[in-house]
Amino acid sequence: MPKLVSAVVCFFVFIIITCGAQTAISADSISGFPLKIGLLADSQITTYNGSRVALYRSKTIDAFVNVAIRPPALEELSPQMLKYALDQLYNEKVDVILYLGDGANSGGEDELNVLFSTLRGSRHNHNSVPIFMVIGNHDYLGVGNTSNMVVRRRLINRPGKPKNKPLTKYDVVTRISAFNHESTLLANKNLTSGCFAYRDNFDSLLALKNHNNGLYLAGLVGYTEQNRPAVEIFLADTSDYMYATKPRVPNSVEGYGAKGSISSSNHISNDDNTQMTCLKRFSDEAGSKAEYRIIAAHYPLQDLHMFYKGDWWNTYIKKNLLSWTLNNGNNYWVSGHTHIDMGKVVDTMKPYKVGPNNESRFDCINIGSTTDKHAHVAVLGRKDKEYVEFPGNGGLFYKIIPMFDPAANESLYSDIKKDIEAIRKGSQAHS
């Protein structure tokens, strides 16, 4: 049986077996959005093997980008901060967590090993509440913008340390796909109501392809619960530069990673292999009755363009994103990448119009890092105490949760002090 046909059959069989008779019903008879969705991003776990010269990590470099300088202690403790961030979300009794990319700093094998070990450990310790991940530029590019393997090896290796492999994009999406499938299966074993279903295009990928010639991982998460509105989550790969011209920035420095992209039909190609077509097809083949659609992406919508002459690429993306919207207007775009200050997250909660004539829109929220100066996570979903109504069409609510609040996070500060002392004692191992 061909891989694509097999994937479609397995997806429908999975829905029938695990979700049973649960179906979506019309918005007129629902009791509200059924989920609380945890959002976090940009932990950028950094290898101990890398250069201590702090290449691309200096005050001079950070002065040119909108990224808070994270202290050396947090550079070392980013895995612990990720674990704490996940605990914060689980304490909010979230139903699902979306990790919005950049779990690693340079796509080093040891960085990704620590990332997935931390995610799996937290998932296991919290009743297998699912975590779904999308890829970010730092997960497969050296310091987020370097694809050259020679340079990437230098960034994550130094003499006297075990060899550290820079993972290709195919290596990384292989791990993401497996992790997302695990999350679905484990979650449905523990749910007493509702059901998750997951499908992606991994079986159709070619290992020899890379980020700039057609390699993207597109995932669809569906959630259904009796007498509640159905929800669809598109796990979008916004590092998808199919048909894009190789970007450059001044001095011929490689520009991948600065901006994102999603492949769609355009004046170069009208084929059916683009990501926009793929995810829309997944939704159609699942017989979607979703009342809400959420796009989980690393890049915010305004960053979906590259360094092209004119603005035609961004125009095509904006126009074709109409195919990802629901007619009822309950469309949301959640993203990371910007390392935005916690106090400015509310400023990102604005509609972004799409379509040839701006006839539809996504209501957006962009969140920052789990380890920067103003580190935070967020929850989006049904109403709860201390939650604020989200300025969108669908009656959702949100809460921004700070990571550094001495009054509320005494246990975190205690753990950090212990870890700093452990690092100090073992500093020779990292020198």
Beta strands, then each sheet from edge to edge (+ up, - down):
strand 1: 36-40
strand 2: 96-99
strand 3: 131-133
strand 4: 195-200
strand 5: 219-224
strand 6: 231-235
strand 7: 248-249
strand 8: 253-254
strand 9: 292-296
strand 10: 331-335
strand 11: 351-354
strand 12: 360-366
strand 13: 376-381
strand 14: 388-389
strand 15: 397-402
sheet 1: 3+ 2+ 1+ 13- 15+ 14-
sheet 2: 4+ 5- 6+ 9+ 10+ 12+ 11-
sheet 3: 7+ 8-
end
